[in-house]
Amino acid sequence: MATLLLTDEQVEQLVKQLPAQSKQRVLMNLTAERVQWWQTAAREGEQDMKRLAAERGLVWETMTEPEREAFVDGILHGS
């Protein structure tokens, strides 16, 4: 199978030429991929927060939402 190297703009133009039903299928597939990426990123981010909390003697699961927010704020702003 040959591989084509296309720019983003070329891909966009090709998708625009598809029939409406095909465009919808492409959009649904891309949206599903994005949702999966966000779910993975959120899961990994929470694991990172649990690890960072544990390194500081805290238990992420027992922290209240305000405590978690303050903890993350402290990490982001070096407090």
Residue frames as a rotation matrix with the C-alpha (Angstrom) as fourth column:
MET 1
0.581 0.814 0.000 0.00
0.814 -0.581 0.000 0.00
0.000 0.000 -1.000 0.00
ALA 2
-0.272 -0.654 0.706 1.35
0.622 -0.679 -0.390 3.41
0.734 0.333 0.592 -0.95
THR 3
0.057 0.218 -0.974 1.59
0.908 -0.416 -0.040 6.20
-0.414 -0.883 -0.222 1.61
LEU 4
0.225 0.078 0.971 0.63
0.617 -0.783 -0.080 9.75
0.754 0.617 -0.224 0.71
LEU 5
-0.538 -0.379 -0.753 2.07
0.808 -0.488 -0.331 12.70
-0.242 -0.786 0.568 2.56
LEU 6
0.065 0.679 0.731 -0.60
0.668 -0.574 0.474 15.38
0.741 0.458 -0.491 2.80
THR 7
-0.898 -0.258 0.357 -0.77
-0.037 -0.763 -0.646 18.68
0.439 -0.593 0.675 4.61
ASP 8
-0.687 0.686 -0.238 -3.55
0.415 0.102 -0.904 19.34
-0.596 -0.720 -0.355 7.08
GLU 9
-0.320 0.557 -0.767 -5.12
-0.602 -0.744 -0.289 21.69
-0.731 0.369 0.574 4.56
GLN 10
-0.649 0.045 -0.759 -5.12
-0.675 0.425 0.603 19.00
0.350 0.904 -0.246 1.88
VAL 11
-0.890 0.351 -0.290 -6.78
0.432 0.852 -0.296 16.52
0.144 -0.389 -0.910 4.21
GLU 12
-0.510 0.721 -0.469 -9.37
0.098 -0.493 -0.864 19.13
-0.854 -0.487 0.181 5.14
GLN 13
-0.370 0.344 -0.863 -10.14
-0.868 -0.460 0.188 19.80
-0.332 0.819 0.469 1.49
LEU 14
-0.823 0.053 -0.566 -10.47
-0.245 0.865 0.438 16.08
0.512 0.499 -0.699 0.76
VAL 15
-0.781 0.566 -0.264 -12.89
0.556 0.437 -0.707 15.62
-0.284 -0.699 -0.656 3.67
LYS 16
-0.425 0.633 -0.647 -14.94
-0.330 -0.774 -0.541 18.59
-0.843 -0.016 0.538 2.46
GLN 17
-0.555 0.173 -0.813 -15.40
-0.820 0.047 0.570 16.79
0.137 0.984 0.116 -0.85
LEU 18
-0.981 0.180 -0.076 -16.98
0.191 0.967 -0.172 13.76
0.043 -0.183 -0.982 0.82
PRO 19
-0.179 0.980 0.080 -20.74
0.161 -0.051 0.986 13.19
0.970 0.190 -0.149 0.84
ALA 20
0.064 0.275 0.959 -22.48
-0.769 -0.599 0.223 14.42
0.636 -0.752 0.173 4.01
GLN 21
0.941 0.338 0.009 -22.84
-0.274 0.747 0.605 10.92
0.198 -0.572 0.796 5.48
SER 22
0.457 -0.853 -0.253 -19.12
0.673 0.518 -0.529 10.21
0.582 0.072 0.810 5.01
LYS 23
-0.261 -0.504 0.823 -18.19
-0.163 -0.817 -0.553 13.56
0.951 -0.278 0.132 6.55
GLN 24
0.495 0.542 0.679 -20.35
-0.764 -0.100 0.637 12.71
0.413 -0.834 0.365 9.55
ARG 25
0.935 -0.184 -0.304 -18.62
0.256 0.942 0.219 9.32
0.246 -0.282 0.927 9.94
VAL 26
-0.003 -0.986 0.164 -15.17
0.534 -0.140 -0.834 10.98
0.845 0.085 0.527 9.77
LEU 27
-0.169 0.000 0.986 -16.21
-0.552 -0.829 -0.095 13.54
0.817 -0.560 0.140 12.39
MET 28
0.812 0.521 0.263 -17.65
-0.518 0.437 0.735 10.85
0.268 -0.733 0.625 14.68
ASN 29
0.691 -0.620 -0.371 -14.44
0.578 0.783 -0.232 8.79
0.434 -0.054 0.899 14.41
LEU 30
-0.280 -0.825 0.490 -12.25
0.286 -0.559 -0.778 11.80
0.916 -0.078 0.393 15.16
THR 31
0.136 0.425 0.895 -14.48
-0.740 -0.556 0.377 12.85
0.658 -0.714 0.239 18.06
ALA 32
0.964 0.206 -0.168 -14.33
-0.071 0.809 0.584 9.34
0.256 -0.551 0.794 19.55
GLU 33
0.257 -0.952 -0.164 -10.54
0.709 0.301 -0.638 9.43
0.657 0.047 0.752 19.26
ARG 34
-0.329 -0.339 0.881 -10.43
-0.200 -0.887 -0.416 12.82
0.923 -0.313 0.225 21.02
VAL 35
0.586 0.624 0.518 -12.69
-0.670 0.012 0.743 11.60
0.457 -0.781 0.425 23.82
GLN 36
0.857 -0.321 -0.403 -10.47
0.411 0.898 0.157 8.57
0.311 -0.300 0.902 24.35
TRP 37
-0.134 -0.951 0.277 -7.38
0.497 -0.307 -0.812 10.80
0.857 0.029 0.514 24.44
TRP 38
-0.117 0.150 0.982 -8.97
-0.598 -0.800 0.051 13.09
0.793 -0.581 0.183 27.07
GLN 39
0.878 0.471 0.085 -10.03
-0.365 0.544 0.755 10.12
0.310 -0.694 0.650 29.20
THR 40
0.535 -0.767 -0.353 -6.52
0.704 0.637 -0.315 8.71
0.467 -0.080 0.881 29.09
ALA 41
-0.327 -0.674 0.663 -4.98
0.182 -0.733 -0.656 12.09
0.927 -0.094 0.362 29.89
ALA 42
0.261 0.506 0.822 -7.34
-0.729 -0.454 0.512 12.59
0.632 -0.733 0.251 32.83
ARG 43
0.966 0.095 -0.239 -6.67
0.048 0.847 0.529 9.10
0.252 -0.523 0.814 34.20
GLU 44
0.198 -0.973 -0.120 -2.90
0.785 0.230 -0.575 9.55
0.587 0.019 0.809 33.90
GLY 45
-0.249 -0.238 0.939 -3.12
-0.173 -0.943 -0.285 13.03
0.953 -0.234 0.194 35.41
GLU 46
0.673 0.546 0.499 -5.00
-0.603 0.015 0.798 11.70
0.428 -0.838 0.339 38.42
GLN 47
0.801 -0.460 -0.382 -2.40
0.535 0.837 0.116 8.95
0.267 -0.297 0.917 38.86
ASP 48
-0.185 -0.894 0.409 0.31
0.510 -0.443 -0.738 11.63
0.840 0.072 0.537 38.79
MET 49
0.033 0.272 0.962 -1.56
-0.591 -0.771 0.238 13.67
0.806 -0.576 0.135 41.43
LYS 50
0.949 0.311 -0.051 -1.92
-0.165 0.628 0.760 10.58
0.269 -0.713 0.648 43.64
ARG 51
0.425 -0.871 -0.244 1.80
0.790 0.489 -0.369 9.90
0.441 -0.036 0.897 43.34
LEU 52
-0.331 -0.555 0.763 2.77
0.151 -0.829 -0.538 13.51
0.931 -0.063 0.358 44.07
ALA 53
0.447 0.561 0.697 0.43
-0.644 -0.339 0.686 13.62
0.621 -0.755 0.209 47.06
ALA 54
0.943 -0.094 -0.320 1.86
0.247 0.841 0.481 10.37
0.224 -0.532 0.816 48.42
GLU 55
0.042 -0.995 0.093 5.39
0.699 -0.037 -0.714 11.75
0.714 0.095 0.694 48.06
ARG 56
-0.492 -0.151 0.857 4.28
-0.296 -0.897 -0.329 14.57
0.818 -0.416 0.397 50.37
GLY 57
-0.990 0.054 -0.129 2.63
0.139 0.476 -0.868 12.26
0.014 -0.878 -0.479 52.89
LEU 58
-0.434 0.892 -0.124 -0.91
-0.764 -0.438 -0.475 12.97
-0.478 -0.112 0.871 51.67
VAL 59
-0.696 0.324 0.640 -3.62
0.443 0.896 0.028 10.58
-0.565 0.303 -0.768 50.51
TRP 60
-0.962 0.256 -0.096 -5.34
-0.235 -0.593 0.770 11.88
0.140 0.763 0.631 47.38
GLU 61
-0.480 0.821 -0.309 -8.47
0.378 0.512 0.772 9.76
0.791 0.254 -0.556 47.93
THR 62
-0.017 0.480 -0.877 -9.13
1.000 0.023 -0.007 11.21
0.017 -0.877 -0.480 51.40
MET 63
-0.880 -0.332 -0.340 -8.50
0.340 -0.940 0.039 14.83
-0.332 -0.082 0.940 50.40
THR 64
0.205 0.951 -0.233 -11.51
0.459 -0.304 -0.835 17.11
-0.864 0.065 -0.499 49.97
GLU 65
0.510 0.042 0.859 -12.01
0.848 -0.188 -0.495 18.90
0.141 0.981 -0.131 46.68
PRO 66
0.953 -0.197 0.230 -10.76
-0.211 -0.977 0.038 22.23
0.217 -0.084 -0.973 48.15
GLU 67
0.485 -0.822 0.298 -7.69
-0.272 0.181 0.945 20.42
-0.831 -0.539 -0.136 49.53
ARG 68
0.219 -0.369 0.903 -7.01
0.799 0.599 0.051 18.88
-0.559 0.711 0.426 46.12
GLU 69
0.780 0.127 0.612 -7.38
0.511 -0.693 -0.508 22.26
0.360 0.710 -0.606 44.43
ALA 70
0.858 -0.499 0.124 -5.00
-0.483 -0.699 0.527 23.87
-0.176 -0.512 -0.841 46.92
PHE 71
0.323 -0.746 0.583 -2.54
0.145 0.648 0.748 21.00
-0.935 -0.157 0.318 46.44
VAL 72
0.329 -0.149 0.933 -2.58
0.934 0.195 -0.298 21.32
-0.137 0.970 0.203 42.64
ASP 73
0.930 0.030 0.367 -2.34
0.108 -0.975 -0.195 25.11
0.352 0.222 -0.909 42.92
GLY 74
0.689 -0.711 0.136 0.70
-0.394 -0.211 0.895 24.69
-0.608 -0.670 -0.426 45.15
ILE 75
0.150 -0.632 0.760 2.35
0.602 0.668 0.437 22.38
-0.784 0.393 0.481 42.64
LEU 76
0.484 0.118 0.867 1.62
0.856 -0.272 -0.441 24.70
0.184 0.955 -0.232 39.72
HIS 77
0.760 -0.106 0.641 2.77
-0.048 -0.993 -0.108 27.83
0.648 0.051 -0.760 41.51
GLY 78
-0.104 -0.955 -0.278 5.60
0.228 0.249 -0.941 26.36
0.968 -0.161 0.192 43.59
SER 79
0.213 0.222 0.952 4.05
-0.791 -0.532 0.301 26.91
0.573 -0.817 0.062 47.00
